[in-house]
Amino acid sequence: MVLAKKTTTMLAFTVPLSSQAHSTAKELSSFVSNSEKSKQVYLNTLTVFAVNFYLDCLGFKTSLSDCESRDLAMIKLMDVADLEVKNLGKLECRYVIGDRQFCQIPPEVWSDRLGYVIVKLNDALSEAKILGFVRIPNERIYLDRLQPLEELISYLSSLEQKSESLAKIELRGWLEGIFESGWEDLRQVFNRDLREFAFREKVQIAKAKKINLGTDLSQTFLALVVKISSIPNEEELDIIMQLHPLDRNYLPQGLNFYVYEREEKLVLQTTTRAKDNFIQLEFSAMPKEKFSTTIVLEDNKVCHTFVA
C-alpha cells in the first residue's frame, strides 16, 4: 500500500513519561517471563500512556480497563498496544525509538482499529512525542507519511458527532429538565443578541447543538436549534427546528434540511438560498413518535434521531 507523502511540517505533541507511567509499565511487564517480550510490553505501556494523556488533554474520554493492552492474557500472547476511546472504538498506539524512520505494525492489530497513532520514545524513556497517525494499517508506516495530529482530532471529533447522532433524543425529557449531552442553552452557543430567536409561539424549552458540517480543509460550523412546547390537555408536542450559522453571517447556499418519519419517509424539507441567516422547519408530533433530521451540505451530512 502506498500512502501519499506529506510535504508540510509535522508538529508533535510531547508527553512527559511520569513515574506513574513507568510503575504501570514495570508492573505489566513483570508478568511476562521472556525478557524481549517483557521489554515490548514495557514500551507498549508507555506508548499507550502517552496517547491516553494526549486525548485526555483534548477532552476525549478513554477507558484503559477495556484495553487488550491491559489484559494479562492478551499481552503475553500478542504484540498489542490499543487504547479504547469511549463510544468510538480502539486506537492502536505504536512506538518508534532511536533513529528509525518507520514503525512496524504487527498483523494481529491490522483489524478492529480506528487508526494507528505513532509515538517516538526518547532513549531515556523520559518523554514521548506523538507524531501523527494513519487510518489504514500497513506492515511498515513511514514517519514522513503520517497524517498530522490536527487530522486525528478532526477524525475523532467527526466520529464522536456521528456516535452522538445515533442516540435517540427524548424531547419530552426536556420538559422535565433532562437533556442529552451536547445540547446547550442558546446563550452558551450564540455570542450575539438573542432577540432574533423570539417567536410568537409559546416556547417552553429551547436548546441548541453545535455542528461541524465540513471536511478537514473546509469547516462549516452551524447550530441546530430545537424549540418545543406542549399544549395543555393535548398530547401533541409542537416543535420548531432551525439552523443558524456560527462562523459567518449567512448559511452556505444549497444547505438542505430534512425531516423524516419512521421508516425514512420524507415529510418536510427546506434549502438555503443566497444570504439566508437561518432556515426553519415547524411541525407537531404525538407521544413516542419517532422522527429524524438530516442536514446535508454537498457530500457532508449530519443526522439526529428524536422521540417526541
C-alpha positions in Angstrom: 0.0 0.0 0.0 1.3 3.4 -0.9 0.4 6.4 1.2 0.7 10.0 -0.1 3.8 11.7 1.2 3.2 14.8 3.4 5.1 18.0 2.4 4.0 20.0 5.4 6.0 20.3 8.6 4.8 17.8 11.2 4.0 19.2 14.6 4.5 16.7 17.5 2.9 16.8 21.0 5.4 16.0 23.8 4.2 14.0 26.8 6.4 13.6 29.9 6.6 9.9 31.0 5.9 10.1 34.7 7.0 7.7 37.4 3.4 6.5 37.5 3.6 5.6 33.8 6.9 3.7 34.5 5.4 2.0 37.5 2.4 0.7 35.5 4.8 -0.4 32.7 7.0 -2.3 35.1 4.0 -4.0 36.8 2.5 -5.2 33.5 5.9 -6.3 32.1 6.7 -8.3 35.2 4.0 -10.8 34.3 6.0 -11.8 31.2 9.0 -14.1 31.8 10.6 -13.7 28.3 13.0 -10.7 28.5 12.4 -9.5 25.0 8.6 -9.8 25.3 8.8 -8.1 28.7 10.6 -5.1 27.1 7.9 -5.0 24.4 5.2 -4.8 27.0 7.0 -2.1 28.9 7.4 0.1 25.8 3.9 -0.5 24.6 2.5 0.5 28.0 4.4 3.8 27.9 3.2 4.5 24.4 -0.5 3.9 25.4 0.1 6.1 28.4 1.3 9.0 26.2 -1.6 8.7 23.7 -4.1 8.5 26.6 -2.6 11.6 28.2 -2.9 13.5 24.8 -6.5 12.5 24.3 -7.3 13.4 27.9 -5.9 16.9 27.2 -8.2 17.2 24.2 -11.3 16.2 26.2 -11.8 12.7 24.6 -12.9 10.1 27.1 -10.9 6.8 27.2 -11.2 3.5 29.1 -7.9 1.8 29.9 -9.8 -1.0 31.6 -11.3 -2.0 28.3 -8.0 -2.3 26.5 -6.4 -5.5 25.4 -3.0 -3.9 26.3 -4.1 -4.1 30.0 -5.3 -7.7 29.7 -2.5 -10.0 31.1 -3.5 -13.0 28.9 -3.5 -10.8 25.7 -0.2 -9.1 26.3 1.5 -12.5 26.9 0.3 -13.8 23.5 0.1 -10.7 21.3 2.0 -7.5 20.5 -0.9 -5.2 21.3 -1.0 -1.5 22.3 -4.6 -0.5 22.0 -6.4 2.4 23.7 -10.2 2.4 23.9 -11.9 5.7 23.1 -15.3 5.6 24.7 -18.2 5.1 22.3 -15.9 5.2 19.3 -13.5 2.2 19.3 -9.9 1.4 19.6 -6.8 3.3 18.5 -3.6 1.3 18.2 -0.6 3.2 19.8 2.8 2.2 18.2 6.2 3.4 19.2 9.5 4.1 17.4 12.8 4.6 19.2 16.2 5.9 18.2 16.7 6.9 14.6 14.3 4.5 13.0 12.2 6.2 10.3 9.4 3.7 10.1 7.1 1.9 12.5 6.4 -1.8 12.3 2.8 -2.8 12.7 2.2 -6.4 13.7 -0.5 -8.3 11.7 -2.6 -9.1 14.8 -3.6 -5.5 15.1 -4.5 -4.8 11.4 -8.3 -5.0 12.1 -10.7 -3.6 14.6 -8.9 -0.3 14.9 -10.0 3.3 14.3 -6.4 4.2 13.4 -2.8 3.9 14.3 -1.1 6.7 16.3 2.7 6.8 16.1 4.8 7.8 19.1 8.5 8.5 19.4 10.1 7.5 22.7 13.4 9.1 23.6 16.4 7.0 24.6 16.0 7.8 28.3 12.3 6.9 28.2 11.6 10.2 29.9 9.3 11.6 27.3 7.2 10.7 24.3 6.4 12.7 21.2 3.1 11.9 19.4 4.0 12.3 15.8 0.8 11.6 13.8 -1.4 8.8 12.7 -2.8 6.8 9.8 -6.2 5.2 9.4 -5.3 2.2 7.4 -2.6 -0.2 8.6 0.5 -1.3 6.7 3.4 -3.6 7.7 5.6 -0.5 7.8 4.4 3.0 8.4 7.0 5.6 7.4 7.2 8.7 9.7 7.3 11.2 6.8 4.0 9.8 5.5 1.9 10.3 8.7 -1.2 12.4 8.8 -0.8 15.3 11.2 -2.4 15.4 14.6 -4.9 18.1 13.5 -6.4 15.5 11.3 -6.6 13.0 14.1 -8.5 15.5 16.2 -10.9 16.2 13.3 -11.3 12.5 12.6 -12.2 11.6 16.2 -14.5 14.6 16.5 -16.4 13.6 13.4 -16.7 10.0 14.8 -17.9 11.4 18.1 -20.5 13.5 16.4 -21.8 10.6 14.4 -21.9 8.5 17.5 -24.0 11.1 19.3 -26.4 11.5 16.4 -27.2 7.8 16.6 -28.6 8.1 20.1 -32.3 8.9 20.4 -33.0 12.4 21.8 -36.0 12.2 24.1 -37.8 15.5 23.7 -40.4 15.0 26.5 -37.5 14.5 28.9 -36.5 18.1 28.1 -39.8 19.2 29.7 -38.6 17.6 32.9 -35.1 19.1 32.7 -33.4 16.0 31.3 -31.0 16.9 28.4 -28.7 14.8 26.3 -25.0 15.6 26.1 -24.1 18.3 23.6 -27.4 20.3 23.9 -26.8 23.7 25.5 -28.7 26.9 26.3 -28.8 29.4 23.5 -26.7 31.9 25.4 -23.9 29.3 25.6 -23.9 28.7 21.9 -24.5 32.2 20.4 -22.4 35.2 21.1 -24.9 37.7 19.8 -28.3 39.3 20.5 -30.9 36.6 21.3 -33.9 38.7 20.3 -33.8 37.1 16.8 -34.8 33.9 18.5 -38.0 35.4 19.8 -41.2 33.7 18.4 -44.9 34.4 18.5 -45.5 30.9 19.6 -45.2 30.0 23.2 -41.9 28.1 23.5 -41.3 26.1 26.8 -37.8 24.8 26.1 -35.2 25.9 23.6 -31.8 24.2 23.2 -29.0 24.3 20.6 -26.3 22.0 19.5 -23.1 23.0 17.7 -22.4 21.1 14.4 -19.4 20.9 12.2 -20.6 20.1 8.8 -17.5 20.0 6.6 -14.1 18.5 5.9 -10.6 18.9 7.3 -9.9 21.6 4.7 -13.3 23.3 4.7 -15.1 23.7 8.0 -18.7 24.8 8.3 -19.9 25.5 11.8 -23.7 25.6 12.4 -26.1 25.4 15.3 -29.2 23.2 15.3 -31.8 25.0 17.5 -34.8 22.9 18.7 -37.7 24.6 20.4 -40.5 22.6 21.9 -43.8 23.4 23.6 -46.8 21.3 24.8 -50.4 22.5 24.8 -52.4 21.8 28.0 -54.9 18.9 27.5 -53.4 18.0 24.2 -51.0 15.1 23.5 -49.1 16.7 20.6 -45.7 18.3 21.0 -45.2 21.4 18.9 -41.6 21.5 17.5 -39.6 24.2 15.8 -36.2 23.4 14.3 -33.8 26.0 13.0 -30.3 26.0 11.5 -28.1 29.1 12.2 -24.6 30.0 11.1 -21.9 30.2 13.9 -18.8 31.3 12.0 -20.3 33.6 9.4 -23.3 35.9 8.8 -25.2 33.6 6.5 -25.7 30.0 6.0 -24.0 28.4 3.0 -26.2 28.3 -0.1 -27.5 24.9 -1.0 -27.7 23.6 2.6 -30.5 21.1 2.8 -32.5 20.3 5.9 -34.9 17.3 6.0 -37.3 15.7 8.5 -38.2 12.0 8.1 -40.9 10.0 9.8 -40.4 6.4 10.9 -39.1 4.2 8.0 -37.4 7.1 6.4 -40.5 8.8 4.9 -39.6 12.4 3.9 -42.2 14.8 5.4 -40.5 18.2 5.4 -37.5 19.8 3.8 -36.0 23.2 3.1 -33.0 24.5 1.3 -31.0 27.7 1.8 -30.8 30.5 -0.7 -28.3 33.3 -1.0 -27.9 35.2 2.2 -30.2 33.2 4.4 -29.2 33.8 8.0 -31.4 30.9 9.2 -33.8 28.3 8.0 -36.7 26.7 9.9 -39.0 23.6 9.9 -42.1 23.5 12.1 -44.3 20.5 12.9 -46.1 18.5 15.6 -45.5 15.0 16.9 -47.5 12.6 19.0 -46.1 11.0 22.2 -43.4 8.3 21.5 -43.5 9.3 17.8 -40.0 8.8 16.3 -38.6 11.0 13.6 -35.1 12.0 12.3 -33.4 15.0 10.8 -30.7 15.2 8.2 -28.6 18.2 7.4 -26.7 18.0 4.1 -24.1 20.2 2.5 -22.6 18.7 -0.6 -21.1 15.3 0.4 -21.3 16.0 4.1 -24.3 15.2 6.3 -25.3 15.0 10.0 -28.3 13.0 11.3 -30.2 13.1 14.6 -33.0 10.8 15.8 -35.7 12.2 18.1 -38.6 10.8 20.1 -41.5 13.1 20.9 
